[in-house]
Each structure stands twice: as C-alpha cells, then as structure tokens.
Amino acid sequence: MSALKNIKRWFWVHRWTSLICTLFLLLLCLTGLPLIFHEEIEQLLSTDAPYEVLPKNTPMADLDQMVNTAQRRYPKEVLSFAFIDDDEPQVVVYMMPDLKGKPGTRHAMQFDARTGKLLKDEPPASRQPQTFLGLMLSLHTDLFAGLPGELFLCLMGLLFVFSIISGIVLYGPFMKKLDFGTVRKGRSARLKWLDLHNLIGIATAVWLLVVGVTGVINELSKPLFGLWQMTDVKKMLMQYQNRPLPESGRLSSVQAAYNTAKKALPGMTITSVIYPGNVFGTPYHFLLYTKGSSNLTSRLFTPVLIDARTGKLDAIVNMPGYLKGLEISRPLHFGDYGGLPLKVIWALFDLLAIVVLISGIYLWIVRRKFYADYFLNLSKEKTNELSQI
C-alpha cells in the first residue's frame, strides 16, 4: 500500500504543478513559436534596401567615422553603445539624451560596416509602433511587467520542470500493462487523450526539461547580471575609483579601442562597444564584448576593458560560471545555434508541447470519474498482489 500512497503523492505534485502553470506555459509555447524563426521573419518583413554588393573580404570601415557622423547629427546627445553585427555587414550606433534616461529614449543609426555610410536613422523605441515580434517577445519574457513579470514566469517555469519530473515518475505505473506507444483508440475519448498525453509527454520529456530549465535561467538574467555588477564588477572597479572620469568630448578613439581588443584576443569576434557611463558598463572604460567562433564559444562572451581616456588595455574580464551558464542557455532555449534545420526541429517539439498542454487541460476537465476509477482499480491490484505474498 505504500507504493500506492507514493504514486498518489507524485500524482498530486503532477496535477497541481501542471494546473498552476499550464495556461502560462501554453502562452509561452504559442509566443515562442514565431520567436524561433525571428531572424527569418525579420528578413521577410524588412523593407530596408539590400546591402551594397562588395567583395567578401572588404574590411570594416573606421568606427570613429561612423561615431562622428552620429555625433554630428545629434550634438546634444550622448553615445550609449555600438553594436557590431557579425551576421550582416552593419554597425548600429545607439544614442540617448543622457545616459540616465529611460531605454525608450534611446535611438539607433544603422551604418554599412564596410563603407561607413549611414543607411537608416531610426526614431526612439517609444515613438515606434509595436511590431509583431516585439509583442511576442514582451509576452514571452515578462508579460509586459518588467522584472516582476520575469520573476513570475521564472516561478511558472520551475513548476513546469517539477510537473515534467513528476510526469516521468508516473509514466511507469500508469502504462506498465501497455506496450510503449499504445493509444487505445477503441475506448473512451478520455482514455485515448490520456494515452496521447502520456506518449507525447514521455517522448518529448528531455526536450521539455531542457527548454524548461533554460527558460528559468533566462528569466533570471537581470538578477544574475545585477549580482555580477554588485560583486565582481564593483570589486574590480575599486582599483580605478581614484582615476579621473573621462570627459564625453575627450574620449580616446573607438577604433583604437577596437584594435587593442582584437590584438589582445586575436581569435575572438568583437560584437559591441559600451561607452563609459552606461549603466551596463563602467564609468572609466570602453567595455567591449567579444565572443568565439565555434558553435559553443560563439555563445560565450569575454568582456575587455579599455581605458576611455588613454585607449590602453586595462583588463580582460573572466565571466563567472553562472553567467556562462546563462549565455549557453539562451541558444538552447530557442534552438538558434544549429541553423534552420534545428529551428524546424525546435518548432515541431514546440507544437508537440502545445498538444501535451491542451490534452492536460482536457484531462483535468474530465478528471473526476476517470481518476476515481483508475485509483480504485490500482488499489484492487495492489490488494491482490499483497494477498498472494
């Protein structure tokens, strides 16, 4: 009888963890589906003119030239950071009225990375209409609620992980008298859906666990980066606290900072330059983020600190293990590290997860009679087994 009580406990865990998180997980699966193909959708919907056709080995234009163009257009604003795209030949320079302003006041200028030509001057995000992918991303990450929304979805993700683990534990007792993959089509509708729920759930259990765990980690990105800034970064910056702050009009060359970082880490690709004073940087440095070239190392970032006054290398920062785990979890969550074929596989698994969630809702609606009969039969089986001992 202890085995029956144990099964009932696991069933209780599975039922309530699933019930609490199912509707939110269904929303995440539905919004996550287009986000898997966000690059392809952006290219399809883009109205931008194609890039100028140039030889593949054309070097990148001078970053100072692009930054100076941005400053001349907006002389009363400050530079926030520059994004150096390694997929497309573009550099995007971001500016704000001041570095303490809200992110919605930030606007971007897109340059051709090979010619330095200004391609597009976008208005601040607060003045732009909400895009379809922007809507999906906001729903998927924080339900339009910022950090509280992220932490809430993190909790839902934890419940989802527990529901998967409990479902794996229950699969054996529920299906022990049936061959794997059996769907009893000739029986009642609820039995058929239970078999489908169990089959698809156990077949996709590993993927569901991977996506669930990486989703939880991703929702903790802001607290984890905040922890890093309050501990390691704060400790590291103490040695520079007596250094004079660089004046915004007298910063050293951005291109020189780029070249210094490339020389220090020759096998790495520089993806962004964060200006001094940015809340995600330091008051004294250009903070350059670099990444590797392989499928794994391209998701691991190594920050480089360049003195914003002198242009000299100050430090190559070793990211803590929990942030490296966060960086690896992001591509695993959306399946965007193996090209389009892997994205298609991720999308198929996402559709199967939707079937599991909807079938779980259906089974809850018709639960009362079915599970009463199931535990009654299970109790009789255990009683018969004990009587034969």
Secondary structure as the mmCIF struct_conf table of DSSP 4:
data_model
#
loop_
_struct_conf.conf_type_id
_struct_conf.id
_struct_conf.beg_label_comp_id
_struct_conf.beg_label_asym_id
_struct_conf.beg_label_seq_id
_struct_conf.end_label_comp_id
_struct_conf.end_label_asym_id
_struct_conf.end_label_seq_id
HELX_RH_AL_P HELX_RH_AL_P1 SER A 2 ILE A 36
TURN_TY1_P TURN_TY1_P1 PHE A 37 PHE A 37
HELX_RH_AL_P HELX_RH_AL_P2 HIS A 38 LEU A 45
HELX_LH_PP_P HELX_LH_PP_P1 ASP A 48 VAL A 53
TURN_TY1_P TURN_TY1_P2 LYS A 56 ASN A 57
HELX_LH_PP_P HELX_LH_PP_P2 THR A 58 ASP A 62
HELX_RH_AL_P HELX_RH_AL_P3 LEU A 63 ARG A 73
TURN_TY1_P TURN_TY1_P3 PRO A 75 LYS A 76
BEND BEND1 GLU A 77 GLU A 77
STRN STRN1 VAL A 78 ILE A 84
BEND BEND2 ASP A 86 PRO A 89
STRN STRN2 GLN A 90 MET A 96
BEND BEND3 PRO A 97 PRO A 97
TURN_TY1_P TURN_TY1_P4 LEU A 99 LYS A 100
BEND BEND4 GLY A 101 GLY A 101
HELX_RH_3T_P HELX_RH_3T_P1 PRO A 103 THR A 105
STRN STRN3 HIS A 107 ASP A 112
TURN_TY1_P TURN_TY1_P5 ALA A 113 THR A 115
STRN STRN4 LEU A 118 ASP A 121
HELX_LH_PP_P HELX_LH_PP_P3 GLU A 122 PRO A 124
HELX_RH_3T_P HELX_RH_3T_P2 ALA A 125 ARG A 127
BEND BEND5 GLN A 128 GLN A 128
HELX_LH_PP_P HELX_LH_PP_P4 PRO A 129 THR A 131
HELX_RH_AL_P HELX_RH_AL_P4 PHE A 132 THR A 141
TURN_TY1_P TURN_TY1_P6 ASP A 142 PHE A 144
BEND BEND6 ALA A 145 ALA A 145
HELX_RH_AL_P HELX_RH_AL_P5 GLY A 146 MET A 175
TURN_TY1_P TURN_TY1_P7 LYS A 176 LYS A 177
BEND BEND7 LEU A 178 LEU A 178
TURN_TY1_P TURN_TY1_P8 PHE A 180 GLY A 181
TURN_TY1_P TURN_TY1_P9 LYS A 185 GLY A 186
BEND BEND8 ARG A 187 ARG A 187
HELX_RH_AL_P HELX_RH_AL_P6 ALA A 189 ALA A 203
TURN_TY1_P TURN_TY1_P10 THR A 204 THR A 204
HELX_RH_AL_P HELX_RH_AL_P7 ALA A 205 GLU A 219
TURN_TY1_P TURN_TY1_P11 LEU A 220 LEU A 220
HELX_RH_AL_P HELX_RH_AL_P8 SER A 221 TRP A 228
HELX_RH_PI_P HELX_RH_PI_P1 GLN A 229 VAL A 233
HELX_RH_AL_P HELX_RH_AL_P9 LYS A 234 LEU A 237
HELX_RH_3T_P HELX_RH_3T_P3 MET A 238 TYR A 240
TURN_TY1_P TURN_TY1_P12 GLN A 241 ASN A 242
BEND BEND9 ARG A 243 ARG A 243
HELX_LH_PP_P HELX_LH_PP_P5 PRO A 244 GLU A 247
HELX_RH_3T_P HELX_RH_3T_P4 SER A 248 ARG A 250
HELX_LH_PP_P HELX_LH_PP_P6 LEU A 251 SER A 253
HELX_RH_AL_P HELX_RH_AL_P10 VAL A 254 ALA A 264
BEND BEND10 LEU A 265 LEU A 265
TURN_TY1_P TURN_TY1_P13 PRO A 266 GLY A 267
STRN STRN5 THR A 269 ILE A 274
HELX_LH_PP_P HELX_LH_PP_P7 TYR A 275 TYR A 275
TURN_TY1_P TURN_TY1_P14 PRO A 276 GLY A 277
TURN_TY1_P TURN_TY1_P15 VAL A 279 PHE A 280
BEND BEND11 GLY A 281 GLY A 281
BEND BEND12 PRO A 283 TYR A 284
STRN STRN6 HIS A 285 LYS A 291
BEND BEND13 SER A 293 SER A 294
TURN_TY1_P TURN_TY1_P16 ASN A 295 LEU A 296
HELX_RH_3T_P HELX_RH_3T_P5 THR A 297 ARG A 299
STRN STRN7 PHE A 301 ASP A 307
TURN_TY1_P TURN_TY1_P17 ALA A 308 THR A 310
STRN STRN8 LEU A 313 ILE A 316
HELX_RH_AL_P HELX_RH_AL_P11 GLY A 321 PHE A 334
TURN_TY1_P TURN_TY1_P18 GLY A 335 GLY A 335
BEND BEND14 TYR A 337 GLY A 338
HELX_RH_AL_P HELX_RH_AL_P12 GLY A 339 ILE A 365
TURN_TY1_P TURN_TY1_P19 VAL A 366 VAL A 366
HELX_RH_AL_P HELX_RH_AL_P13 ARG A 367 SER A 387
TURN_TY1_P TURN_TY1_P20 GLN A 388 GLN A 388
#
